[in-house]
């Protein structure tokens, strides 16, 4: 079947496997491998502070972030449908993961990650994932901006060095805690954080090809070490990073845990699908390549399941790291695999050095990430230039993301978007009497003279023509009954013209059936004309066309008028 992706086996060939096929163009070579290795090392260095920072902000350990970048990053590059995608932990997951850990603990996080992985695999295998692109722009912009606000909020404690031991994950309570602990601000921590932030901004401004996050964290670490500044580090809070790779452990969780985290797992899967496909689209735009969405979602699912099995957290395609990969000269998924291996080497040989990284410098990195995610210029542009209804959806999604949670915000945002869409469809649809329009067209010479007889016959025989415009679905079905009630006096024949009805649903069919029954009860003949393909097939399958009668279905309005006039003259049906 065309609607299911698994009917096309070619959709499930990872891009990495294509490198060594006979049809590969251009053929993969040793120079190509050299370019991929260089790009992979660069992206690995960029991913290092981000993976740790995202994990810490989500309430997990820095090692879990690194394990995720290694395991999920490797799987996504090896099995994915994009040549350039870099997978790993991202800022979009920070809020969701934090909430899962707070409510359900690490067991709940493992369950949510595995379930989300299974959902992603199912999306890819069934082709359902392609509908992700239909999520309205105000909804995606709203929850992304809201996530940016929450990420920023979570960094305030480490950035300023507040001594808060009983913090709340709720946004308003969190800020209330900050205000009540202003006197605990640590000047040294603030100086390190502010200095890192300033350096990152300066590097991005004047040396855009240099990874600002790496420069900022490295400079802050060296400065703190040289001056022996008394600031909190990865080592002082987490005891450093284990200098070994994690062991494979079969994820274990109970049915009750799975049920409890199911909504969160759905949110993780939805967000992973959105961000990974968006990242793949960005990569396509930068390279002229074309990703395979179905294979990409399957790879994302496998990557998340593998991440949970090795003690990691949820992962997806990372837009910034993917763009860095391309700019660094990557040619294939080999670069993503090298990126994962670079992080492996860091854990094996340089993990002790990570213990000295100040947490305030990682907070500064995430403040920059939160700014990028919020994209305030785009947010403001929608508020200024988009229809007020879209601006309302944007604000509602953003506020609910911040004040309640992401899952609820997306649900409400989608519900509002659907309601607005229905409202617009209803506004575009309608049922109008065409008699006056036909006479007006004749008066202005827009109808051939030969149809004058039909117009005259129309009124002489008391024949009414009504045209349905727009999709005939549950939102407009009641209009048909209202139209019948407004018809007075009772006409001999009522013609329904359906040339502008692109689709009809079951509610529309039910309304037509009720309309036909009421017409027959009032002894009004019904003729249908100019029915398009989808409505014709749907009405035929439902048995409505058979109920109307083949002799009451005509191709053109002129034929319908002639039929109605002939029946009226004969006094029959």
TORDO-698554 format. One line per 3 residues: number of its first residue (from 1); their letters; for each residue x, y, z of C-alpha. Coordinates in steps of 0.1 Angstrom, whole numbers. Last residue first. Example, Ala and Ser with C-alpha at 12.3 -4.5 7.8 and 13.67 -1.06 7.14 Angstrom:
! TORDO-698554
2> sa> 137 -11 71  123 -45 78
This chain:
! TORDO-698554
573> xxx> -397 119 -110  -430 127 -127  -450 157 -138
570> xxx> -438 153 -174  -430 190 -176  -413 189 -142
567> xxx> -393 159 -152  -382 176 -184  -373 208 -166
564> xxx> -353 189 -140  -334 169 -166  -326 201 -186
561> xxx> -314 219 -155  -292 190 -146  -278 188 -181
558> xxx> -269 225 -180  -253 220 -146  -230 194 -160
555> xxx> -221 158 -153  -254 143 -142  -265 121 -114
552> xxx> -303 117 -110  -305 88 -135  -281 68 -114
549> xxx> -304 70 -84  -302 90 -53  -300 59 -31
546> xxx> -274 44 -54  -254 76 -51  -257 74 -13
543> xxx> -244 38 -10  -215 47 13  -190 35 -12
540> xxx> -206 56 -39  -206 87 -17  -169 82 -9
537> xxx> -160 76 -45  -180 105 -58  -167 128 -30
534> xxx> -131 119 -39  -135 123 -77  -155 155 -81
531> xxx> -193 157 -84  -205 181 -112  -242 174 -107
528> xxx> -266 160 -82  -304 160 -87  -329 158 -59
525> xxx> -367 157 -63  -388 174 -36  -417 153 -23
522> xxx> -415 168 12  -406 134 26  -384 128 -4
519> xxx> -365 161 5  -362 151 41  -347 117 32
516> xxx> -323 133 8  -311 158 34  -307 131 60
513> xxx> -285 111 35  -266 143 27  -260 150 64
510> xxx> -248 114 69  -224 118 40  -210 151 55
507> xxx> -206 133 88  -187 105 70  -163 129 53
504> xxx> -165 148 20  -137 161 -2  -129 186 -29
501> xxx> -163 202 -30  -161 231 -56  -180 213 -85
498> xxx> -207 201 -61  -239 215 -76  -270 203 -57
495> xxx> -302 206 -78  -335 208 -60  -366 199 -80
492> xxx> -403 207 -76  -396 235 -52  -415 239 -18
489> xxx> -422 276 -12  -398 282 5  -363 268 9
486> xxx> -349 280 42  -354 247 61  -335 229 33
483> xxx> -306 254 36  -305 249 74  -303 212 69
480> xxx> -274 216 45  -256 240 68  -255 213 95
477> xxx> -227 195 75  -203 225 78  -179 214 106
474> xxx> -186 177 101  -172 178 66  -181 191 31
471> xxx> -148 205 19  -154 239 2  -183 251 -18
468> xxx> -218 236 -21  -239 251 -48  -277 252 -47
465> xxx> -300 253 -77  -338 255 -72  -364 245 -98
462> xxx> -398 261 -96  -408 250 -132  -412 285 -145
459> xxx> -382 297 -126  -358 272 -140  -375 271 -174
456> xxx> -366 308 -178  -330 300 -169  -330 270 -192
453> xxx> -344 290 -221  -317 316 -216  -291 289 -218
450> xxx> -289 293 -256  -278 329 -252  -245 318 -237
447> xxx> -240 330 -202  -217 359 -192  -238 385 -210
444> xxx> -242 407 -179  -279 399 -176  -272 362 -181
441> xxx> -246 362 -153  -270 380 -130  -298 355 -138
438> xxx> -274 326 -130  -263 343 -98  -299 348 -87
435> xxx> -306 311 -91  -274 300 -75  -286 296 -39
432> xxx> -256 292 -16  -241 265 5  -209 273 24
429> xxx> -172 266 30  -144 290 33  -155 302 68
426> xxx> -159 266 78  -124 258 67  -111 288 86
423> xxx> -129 277 118  -117 241 113  -81 254 111
420> xxx> -86 275 142  -99 245 161  -70 224 148
417> xxx> -45 250 159  -61 253 193  -61 215 198
414> xxx> -24 214 186  -14 241 211  -34 224 239
411> xxx> -17 190 233  17 207 228  14 226 260
408> xxx> 2 196 280  32 176 269  56 205 275
405> xxx> 46 212 310  26 237 331  39 273 334
402> xxx> 67 273 309  53 250 283  18 266 290
399> xxx> 32 300 283  49 290 250  19 271 237
396> xxx> -6 298 246  16 325 231  21 307 198
393> xxx> -16 297 196  -26 334 202  -2 346 176
390> xxx> -18 322 151  -52 336 159  -40 371 156
387> xxx> -29 365 121  9 366 117  29 399 113
384> xxx> 37 413 148  34 382 170  50 360 144
381> xxx> 79 385 140  84 386 177  89 349 180
378> xxx> 113 349 150  133 377 166  132 359 200
375> xxx> 148 327 187  140 309 220  163 280 210
372> xxx> 193 302 203  188 321 236  185 288 255
369> xxx> 217 275 238  236 307 249  223 302 285
366> xxx> 233 265 281  270 275 275  269 299 304
363> xxx> 256 271 327  286 250 315  309 278 326
360> xxx> 290 280 360  296 243 365  334 248 364
357> xxx> 353 221 345  380 206 368  365 171 368
354> xxx> 367 171 330  405 166 332  400 132 348
351> xxx> 380 120 317  410 126 294  421 91 284
348> xxx> 392 67 282  364 92 284  380 114 258
345> xxx> 388 85 235  351 74 236  341 110 228
342> xxx> 363 109 196  347 75 188  312 92 187
339> xxx> 324 120 164  342 93 142  307 77 137
336> xxx> 292 110 128  320 116 103  314 82 88
333> xxx> 279 92 80  292 109 48  310 138 33
330> xxx> 319 160 63  338 192 55  338 211 88
327> xxx> 308 231 77  288 199 73  296 187 108
324> xxx> 290 221 123  255 221 108  249 187 123
321> xxx> 262 199 156  238 229 156  208 208 144
318> xxx> 212 180 169  194 148 158  178 131 187
315> xxx> 187 116 221  170 104 253  193 96 282
312> xxx> 222 72 287  228 41 309  240 18 282
309> xxx> 206 1 275  189 35 276  212 47 248
306> xxx> 205 16 228  168 22 230  173 58 220
303> xxx> 195 50 191  172 23 178  143 49 178
300> xxx> 165 75 161  175 49 135  139 41 127
297> xxx> 131 78 124  160 83 100  150 53 79
294> xxx> 115 68 74  127 103 67  152 93 40
291> xxx> 174 125 35  179 144 3  213 161 -4
288> xxx> 216 196 -17  243 203 9  230 231 32
285> xxx> 193 226 24  196 189 30  213 194 63
282> xxx> 185 218 74  160 191 64  178 165 84
279> xxx> 178 188 114  141 193 110  136 156 108
276> xxx> 156 150 140  139 179 158  104 168 150
273> xxx> 109 131 155  127 136 188  100 160 200
270> xxx> 73 135 192  92 106 207  100 125 239
267> xxx> 64 137 243  51 102 237  75 89 264
264> xxx> 62 116 288  26 105 282  36 68 287
261> xxx> 56 75 319  30 62 344  19 33 322
258> xxx> 55 21 318  61 24 355  31 3 363
255> xxx> 42 -23 338  76 -27 355  110 -16 344
252> xxx> 142 -33 332  165 -21 304  190 -49 295
249> xxx> 224 -37 306  253 -31 283  283 -19 302
246> xxx> 294 17 303  328 28 290  356 36 314
243> xxx> 373 66 330  342 74 351  335 111 351
240> xxx> 342 133 381  329 131 417  296 145 407
237> xxx> 294 178 426  331 185 434  344 169 402
234> xxx> 320 186 379  331 219 394  318 243 421
231> xxx> 339 275 425  367 283 449  391 298 424
228> xxx> 425 282 424  439 310 402  455 286 377
225> xxx> 428 260 379  399 285 377  416 302 347
222> xxx> 423 269 329  387 257 334  372 291 323
219> xxx> 394 291 292  384 256 282  347 262 288
216> xxx> 347 294 267  368 280 239  347 248 237
213> xxx> 314 268 237  327 292 211  334 265 185
210> xxx> 356 285 160  340 291 125  322 322 138
207> xxx> 354 340 148  343 376 155  307 372 167
204> xxx> 307 336 178  340 341 196  327 373 213
201> xxx> 295 356 224  314 326 238  339 349 256
198> xxx> 311 370 272  293 339 284  325 324 298
195> xxx> 333 357 316  298 359 330  300 323 343
192> xxx> 334 327 359  325 361 374  293 347 388
189> xxx> 311 318 404  336 341 420  309 365 432
186> xxx> 289 338 450  252 348 454  239 336 488
183> xxx> 222 370 495  200 365 465  185 334 481
180> xxx> 148 346 484  148 358 448  162 326 435
177> xxx> 136 306 454  108 326 440  123 320 406
174> xxx> 120 283 411  85 286 426  74 304 394
171> xxx> 90 278 371  81 246 390  112 223 393
168> xxx> 116 234 430  149 240 448  155 226 482
165> xxx> 193 229 485  198 264 472  232 280 476
162> xxx> 232 304 447  263 303 425  252 329 400
159> xxx> 255 307 369  248 275 388  214 287 402
156> xxx> 205 307 371  209 277 347  175 262 353
153> xxx> 158 294 343  177 296 310  166 260 301
150> xxx> 130 269 310  130 300 288  145 280 259
147> xxx> 119 253 264  92 279 261  107 292 228
144> xxx> 107 257 214  71 252 226  59 283 209
141> xxx> 79 279 176  66 243 172  30 254 179
138> xxx> 32 285 158  46 265 129  17 240 128
135> xxx> 25 203 131  22 191 95  58 180 92
132> xxx> 52 153 118  28 137 93  58 120 77
129> xxx> 63 101 109  33 79 102  53 61 76
126> xxx> 45 28 92  81 16 97  94 51 107
123> xxx> 67 59 131  69 24 147  107 29 152
120> xxx> 100 63 168  74 47 191  98 20 201
117> xxx> 125 46 210  100 66 230  91 35 249
114> xxx> 128 28 256  135 64 267  103 66 289
111> xxx> 112 33 306  148 44 313  136 77 326
108> xxx> 111 60 349  138 38 363  159 69 368
105> xxx> 133 85 390  96 88 383  84 123 392
102> xxx> 117 143 394  135 121 368  106 125 344
99> xxx> 104 163 349  141 168 343  140 146 312
96> xxx> 111 167 298  128 200 305  162 190 291
93> xxx> 149 172 260  148 203 237  184 212 248
90> xxx> 198 182 230  214 148 238  230 131 209
87> xxx> 228 126 171  248 141 143  231 139 109
84> xxx> 252 143 78  244 115 54  208 113 65
81> xxx> 186 82 67  202 69 98  217 35 106
78> xxx> 254 42 113  250 79 121  220 73 144
75> xxx> 236 43 160  269 61 168  253 92 181
72> xxx> 230 71 203  259 53 218  285 80 221
69> xxx> 263 111 226  242 92 251  273 79 270
66> xxx> 286 115 272  253 128 286  252 100 311
63> xxx> 287 108 322  277 144 330  252 131 355
60> xxx> 214 135 354  191 163 365  183 176 330
57> xxx> 207 205 335  235 181 342  227 161 310
54> xxx> 225 191 288  258 204 301  277 171 297
51> xxx> 265 166 261  272 203 253  307 203 267
48> xxx> 318 173 245  297 179 214  320 206 201
45> xxx> 351 184 205  332 155 189  322 178 160
42> xxx> 358 187 153  369 151 155  342 140 131
39> xxx> 350 167 106  386 156 105  377 120 102
36> xxx> 352 127 75  378 146 55  403 118 58
33> xxx> 377 92 47  369 112 16  407 113 8
30> xxx> 407 75 12  378 70 -12  340 67 -13
27> xxx> 327 65 -49  309 96 -61  283 83 -67
24> xxx> 274 50 -50  258 26 -74  283 -2 -67
21> xxx> 274 0 -30  300 8 -4  288 43 6
18> xxx> 252 32 4  255 13 38  261 46 56
15> xxx> 228 60 41  209 33 59  187 12 36
12> xxx> 151 11 49  133 33 24  145 10 -5
9> xxx> 122 -17 9  92 3 -2  60 -13 12
6> xxx> 74 -6 46  65 31 42  27 25 44
3> xxx> 4 49 26  12 34 -8  0 0 0
